[in-house]
Protein backbone atom coordinates (compact mmCIF):
# COMPACT_ATOMS: atom_id res chain seq x y z
CA UNK A 1 0.00 0.00 0.00
CA UNK A 2 1.19 3.49 -0.80
CA UNK A 3 -0.03 6.76 0.69
CA UNK A 4 0.50 10.17 -0.80
CA UNK A 5 0.03 13.07 1.58
CA UNK A 6 -0.50 16.39 -0.16
CA UNK A 7 0.61 19.23 2.12
CA UNK A 8 1.99 22.75 2.28
CA UNK A 9 4.39 24.43 4.69
CA UNK A 10 3.11 26.03 7.90
CA UNK A 11 -0.02 23.89 7.94
CA UNK A 12 -1.13 22.61 11.37
CA UNK A 13 -3.70 20.26 9.81
CA UNK A 14 -0.93 18.79 7.65
CA UNK A 15 1.22 18.21 10.75
CA UNK A 16 -1.69 16.47 12.45
CA UNK A 17 -2.29 14.26 9.38
CA UNK A 18 1.42 13.31 9.32
CA UNK A 19 1.26 12.36 13.00
CA UNK A 20 -1.84 10.20 12.44
CA UNK A 21 -0.21 8.41 9.51
CA UNK A 22 2.99 7.85 11.49
CA UNK A 23 0.94 6.24 14.29
CA UNK A 24 -0.92 4.04 11.80
CA UNK A 25 2.35 2.81 10.26
CA UNK A 26 2.90 0.85 13.47
CA UNK A 27 -0.18 -1.28 12.65
CA UNK A 28 -0.29 -1.23 8.83
CA UNK A 29 2.45 -1.67 6.27
CA UNK A 30 2.46 1.21 3.81
CA UNK A 31 4.91 3.56 2.22
CA UNK A 32 4.29 7.27 2.54
CA UNK A 33 5.19 10.09 0.20
CA UNK A 34 4.70 13.72 1.18
CA UNK A 35 4.07 16.14 -1.67
CA UNK A 36 4.12 19.93 -1.29
CA UNK A 37 1.33 21.31 -3.51
CA UNK A 38 3.26 24.56 -3.97
CA UNK A 39 5.85 22.69 -6.05
CA UNK A 40 3.33 21.85 -8.78
CA UNK A 41 0.87 24.34 -10.33
CA UNK A 42 -1.68 21.63 -11.18
CA UNK A 43 -1.66 20.27 -7.63
CA UNK A 44 -1.90 23.76 -6.18
CA UNK A 45 -4.95 24.48 -8.31
CA UNK A 46 -6.55 21.11 -7.51
CA UNK A 47 -5.94 20.94 -3.74
CA UNK A 48 -5.46 24.55 -2.66
CA UNK A 49 -8.39 24.67 -0.21
CA UNK A 50 -8.56 20.96 0.59
CA UNK A 51 -5.17 20.19 2.11
CA UNK A 52 -4.05 18.05 3.65
CA UNK A 53 -5.22 15.33 1.29
CA UNK A 54 -4.55 11.64 1.89
CA UNK A 55 -4.49 9.40 -1.15
CA UNK A 56 -4.29 5.61 -0.77
CA UNK A 57 -3.12 3.72 -3.85
CA UNK A 58 -4.37 6.54 -6.10
CA UNK A 59 -7.74 7.07 -4.38
CA UNK A 60 -8.45 10.12 -2.22
CA UNK A 61 -9.57 8.84 1.17
CA UNK A 62 -9.63 12.04 3.19
CA UNK A 63 -8.88 15.74 3.29
CA UNK A 64 -8.88 18.65 5.71
CA UNK A 65 -9.42 17.59 9.31
CA UNK A 66 -8.29 13.96 9.36
CA UNK A 67 -9.89 11.36 11.57
CA UNK A 68 -7.61 8.50 12.56
CA UNK A 69 -10.43 5.94 12.57
CA UNK A 70 -11.53 6.86 9.03
CA UNK A 71 -8.02 6.33 7.69
CA UNK A 72 -7.61 3.15 9.75
CA UNK A 73 -10.83 1.74 8.28
CA UNK A 74 -9.66 2.43 4.72
CA UNK A 75 -6.25 0.88 5.38
CA UNK A 76 -7.94 -2.21 6.82
CA UNK A 77 -10.17 -2.50 3.72
CA UNK A 78 -7.21 -2.09 1.37
CA UNK A 79 -5.20 -4.67 3.29
CA UNK A 80 -7.95 -7.27 2.82
CA UNK A 81 -8.16 -6.77 -0.96
Backbone as ProteinMPNN parsed JSONL, in Angstrom:
{"seq_chain_A": "XXXXXXXXXXXXXXXXXXXXXXXXXXXXXXXXXXXXXXXXXXXXXXXXXXXXXXXXXXXXXXXXXXXXXXXXXXXXXXXXX", "coords_chain_A": {"N_chain_A": [[0.846, -1.173, 0.0], [0.423, 2.259, -0.694], [0.726, 5.548, 0.37], [-0.023, 8.847, -0.444], [0.574, 12.021, 0.733], [-0.68, 15.075, 0.464], [0.476, 18.271, 1.03], [1.275, 21.5, 2.542], [3.64, 24.03, 3.499], [3.855, 25.279, 6.879], [1.354, 24.392, 7.977], [-0.89, 23.45, 10.187], [-2.921, 21.453, 10.173], [-1.862, 19.693, 8.327], [0.404, 18.812, 9.69], [-0.848, 17.433, 11.747], [-2.112, 15.403, 10.289], [0.148, 14.048, 9.307], [1.168, 13.066, 11.719], [-0.875, 11.313, 12.501], [-0.753, 9.431, 10.41], [1.828, 8.457, 10.827], [1.477, 7.167, 13.289], [-0.309, 5.164, 12.495], [1.301, 3.651, 10.86], [2.537, 1.884, 12.502], [0.788, -0.186, 12.8], [-0.064, -0.901, 10.246], [1.253, -1.844, 7.103], [2.628, 0.377, 4.99], [3.899, 2.542, 2.464], [4.909, 5.949, 2.522], [4.514, 9.054, 0.991], [5.265, 12.399, 0.904], [3.945, 15.288, -0.488], [4.459, 18.521, -1.526], [2.132, 20.87, -2.356], [2.699, 23.327, -3.409], [4.799, 23.035, -5.087], [3.96, 22.28, -7.534], [2.015, 23.458, -10.051], [-0.443, 22.415, -11.03], [-1.261, 20.71, -8.966], [-1.495, 22.576, -6.918], [-3.614, 24.134, -7.842], [-5.616, 22.179, -7.868], [-5.796, 21.199, -5.171], [-5.716, 23.325, -3.405], [-7.56, 24.485, -1.393], [-8.216, 22.253, 0.017], [-6.267, 20.867, 1.447], [-4.776, 19.164, 4.251], [-4.457, 16.369, 1.986], [-5.154, 12.965, 1.791], [-4.152, 10.235, -0.006], [-4.727, 6.986, -0.98], [-3.206, 4.439, -2.583], [-3.757, 5.753, -5.033], [-6.365, 6.659, -4.698], [-8.363, 9.183, -3.33], [-8.797, 9.434, 0.08], [-9.336, 11.042, 2.18], [-9.52, 14.429, 3.421], [-8.559, 17.713, 4.633], [-9.564, 18.136, 7.954], [-8.368, 15.421, 9.467], [-9.459, 12.185, 10.452], [-8.439, 9.698, 12.548], [-9.621, 7.136, 12.796], [-11.145, 6.904, 10.452], [-9.183, 6.802, 8.448], [-7.837, 4.524, 9.329], [-9.817, 2.576, 8.94], [-10.025, 2.563, 6.133], [-7.454, 1.713, 5.447], [-7.497, -0.841, 6.543], [-9.48, -2.026, 4.928], [-8.203, -1.914, 2.437], [-6.055, -3.544, 2.911], [-7.204, -6.047, 3.094], [-7.987, -6.55, 0.489]], "CA_chain_A": [[0.0, 0.0, 0.0], [1.195, 3.494, -0.799], [-0.033, 6.756, 0.695], [0.497, 10.168, -0.803], [0.027, 13.066, 1.583], [-0.505, 16.392, -0.156], [0.607, 19.235, 2.12], [1.992, 22.754, 2.283], [4.39, 24.431, 4.691], [3.111, 26.032, 7.896], [-0.021, 23.891, 7.94], [-1.13, 22.614, 11.368], [-3.705, 20.264, 9.809], [-0.927, 18.786, 7.655], [1.217, 18.214, 10.746], [-1.691, 16.467, 12.448], [-2.289, 14.26, 9.38], [1.419, 13.307, 9.318], [1.264, 12.361, 13.001], [-1.839, 10.203, 12.442], [-0.211, 8.413, 9.508], [2.993, 7.849, 11.488], [0.942, 6.238, 14.287], [-0.921, 4.038, 11.8], [2.346, 2.812, 10.263], [2.895, 0.846, 13.466], [-0.182, -1.282, 12.647], [-0.289, -1.227, 8.83], [2.449, -1.665, 6.27], [2.459, 1.21, 3.809], [4.908, 3.558, 2.224], [4.292, 7.27, 2.537], [5.185, 10.087, 0.198], [4.702, 13.717, 1.18], [4.067, 16.141, -1.668], [4.116, 19.928, -1.294], [1.326, 21.307, -3.506], [3.264, 24.555, -3.967], [5.849, 22.69, -6.046], [3.329, 21.853, -8.784], [0.871, 24.337, -10.325], [-1.681, 21.634, -11.178], [-1.658, 20.268, -7.632], [-1.904, 23.764, -6.181], [-4.952, 24.482, -8.315], [-6.547, 21.107, -7.509], [-5.937, 20.943, -3.738], [-5.463, 24.549, -2.66], [-8.392, 24.671, -0.207], [-8.56, 20.955, 0.589], [-5.173, 20.186, 2.115], [-4.048, 18.048, 3.651], [-5.221, 15.335, 1.289], [-4.548, 11.637, 1.892], [-4.493, 9.398, -1.154], [-4.288, 5.611, -0.774], [-3.12, 3.715, -3.854], [-4.367, 6.535, -6.104], [-7.736, 7.073, -4.377], [-8.452, 10.121, -2.218], [-9.575, 8.843, 1.172], [-9.627, 12.04, 3.19], [-8.879, 15.736, 3.287], [-8.875, 18.65, 5.707], [-9.422, 17.595, 9.307], [-8.294, 13.962, 9.358], [-9.888, 11.361, 11.571], [-7.606, 8.496, 12.563], [-10.429, 5.935, 12.57], [-11.527, 6.862, 9.035], [-8.022, 6.333, 7.69], [-7.605, 3.147, 9.752], [-10.827, 1.737, 8.283], [-9.662, 2.425, 4.718], [-6.254, 0.877, 5.381], [-7.938, -2.21, 6.818], [-10.171, -2.495, 3.716], [-7.21, -2.09, 1.374], [-5.198, -4.666, 3.288], [-7.954, -7.267, 2.822], [-8.159, -6.766, -0.962]], "C_chain_A": [[0.89, 1.233, 0.0], [0.279, 4.684, -0.521], [0.723, 7.969, 0.206], [-0.212, 11.164, 0.102], [0.354, 14.403, 0.94], [-0.578, 17.439, 0.945], [1.099, 20.576, 1.598], [2.715, 23.117, 3.567], [3.503, 25.266, 5.607], [1.629, 25.676, 7.918], [-0.248, 22.958, 9.129], [-1.953, 21.358, 11.062], [-2.823, 19.228, 9.118], [-0.061, 18.071, 8.688], [0.423, 17.146, 11.496], [-1.891, 15.218, 11.589], [-1.027, 13.402, 9.353], [1.551, 12.486, 10.591], [0.326, 11.152, 13.017], [-1.283, 9.076, 11.572], [0.992, 7.708, 10.123], [2.53, 6.837, 12.541], [0.387, 4.983, 13.6], [0.115, 3.118, 11.15], [2.808, 1.723, 11.225], [2.003, -0.385, 13.293], [-0.368, -1.763, 11.21], [0.983, -0.959, 8.051], [2.091, -0.838, 5.057], [3.636, 2.164, 3.687], [4.189, 4.895, 2.175], [5.167, 8.263, 1.794], [4.488, 11.408, 0.498], [4.981, 14.629, -0.01], [3.585, 17.549, -1.326], [3.379, 20.448, -2.524], [1.877, 22.573, -4.144], [4.407, 24.291, -4.941], [5.286, 22.267, -7.393], [2.05, 22.664, -8.986], [-0.446, 23.576, -10.388], [-2.185, 21.162, -9.814], [-2.144, 21.435, -6.785], [-3.333, 24.143, -6.554], [-5.99, 23.457, -7.838], [-6.833, 21.053, -6.009], [-5.85, 22.172, -2.839], [-6.262, 24.686, -1.362], [-8.689, 23.372, 0.533], [-7.497, 20.392, 1.523], [-5.32, 20.154, 3.625], [-4.998, 17.065, 2.975], [-4.453, 14.026, 1.414], [-5.086, 10.798, 0.739], [-3.895, 8.017, -0.917], [-4.357, 4.873, -2.092], [-3.904, 4.426, -4.962], [-5.784, 7.018, -5.843], [-7.729, 8.016, -3.181], [-9.33, 9.513, -1.134], [-9.868, 9.84, 2.286], [-8.936, 13.356, 2.895], [-9.33, 16.636, 4.424], [-8.605, 18.036, 7.066], [-9.499, 16.075, 9.246], [-8.779, 13.296, 10.634], [-9.144, 10.034, 11.478], [-8.424, 7.246, 12.236], [-10.873, 5.8, 11.119], [-10.389, 6.312, 8.194], [-7.728, 4.879, 8.037], [-8.564, 2.192, 9.033], [-10.466, 1.503, 6.813], [-8.411, 1.575, 4.541], [-6.607, -0.581, 5.595], [-8.619, -2.811, 5.591], [-9.165, -2.802, 2.616], [-6.326, -3.301, 1.646], [-5.893, -5.99, 2.969], [-8.066, -7.564, 1.339], [-6.954, -7.418, -1.595]], "O_chain_A": [[1.96, 1.252, 0.608], [-0.799, 4.807, -1.103], [1.93, 8.105, 0.407], [-1.437, 11.153, 0.223], [1.514, 14.811, 0.878], [-1.55, 17.501, 1.697], [1.31, 20.767, 0.401], [2.419, 22.554, 4.621], [2.529, 25.877, 5.166], [0.766, 26.552, 7.882], [0.157, 21.797, 9.084], [-1.697, 20.303, 11.643], [-3.012, 18.026, 9.3], [0.182, 16.869, 8.577], [0.954, 16.089, 11.836], [-1.844, 14.1, 12.101], [-1.11, 12.174, 9.373], [1.995, 11.339, 10.549], [0.703, 10.083, 13.497], [-1.337, 7.906, 11.953], [1.157, 6.499, 9.958], [3.125, 5.768, 12.672], [0.597, 3.869, 14.08], [-0.16, 1.941, 10.917], [3.411, 0.739, 10.797], [2.419, -1.501, 13.605], [-0.781, -2.9, 10.982], [1.695, 0.014, 8.299], [1.341, -1.288, 4.19], [4.273, 2.536, 4.673], [3.01, 4.967, 1.83], [6.387, 8.299, 1.954], [3.27, 11.521, 0.362], [6.116, 14.727, -0.478], [2.449, 17.741, -0.894], [3.942, 20.465, -3.619], [1.561, 22.87, -5.296], [4.928, 25.223, -5.554], [6.045, 21.931, -8.302], [1.115, 22.57, -8.19], [-1.456, 24.039, -9.858], [-3.383, 21.206, -9.538], [-3.098, 21.296, -6.02], [-4.156, 24.436, -5.687], [-7.102, 23.821, -7.455], [-7.984, 20.88, -5.609], [-5.907, 22.043, -1.616], [-5.675, 24.979, -0.321], [-9.348, 23.393, 1.572], [-7.804, 19.51, 2.325], [-5.936, 21.048, 4.205], [-6.169, 16.946, 3.337], [-3.247, 13.981, 1.173], [-6.294, 10.672, 0.54], [-2.693, 7.89, -0.679], [-5.436, 4.698, -2.658], [-4.622, 3.788, -5.733], [-6.355, 7.719, -6.678], [-7.159, 7.695, -2.138], [-10.469, 9.123, -1.392], [-10.578, 9.512, 3.236], [-7.91, 13.402, 2.216], [-10.332, 16.374, 5.088], [-7.534, 17.477, 7.299], [-10.565, 15.509, 9.004], [-8.541, 13.779, 11.741], [-9.211, 9.338, 10.465], [-7.966, 6.389, 11.48], [-10.968, 4.684, 10.608], [-10.6, 5.46, 7.331], [-7.408, 4.082, 7.155], [-8.157, 1.125, 8.574], [-10.586, 0.386, 6.308], [-8.317, 0.801, 3.589], [-6.08, -1.459, 4.913], [-8.37, -3.966, 5.245], [-9.264, -3.828, 1.943], [-5.904, -3.995, 0.721], [-5.226, -6.959, 2.607], [-8.226, -8.725, 0.96], [-6.948, -7.663, -2.802]]}, "name": "protein", "num_of_chains": 1, "seq": "XXXXXXXXXXXXXXXXXXXXXXXXXXXXXXXXXXXXXXXXXXXXXXXXXXXXXXXXXXXXXXXXXXXXXXXXXXXXXXXXX"}
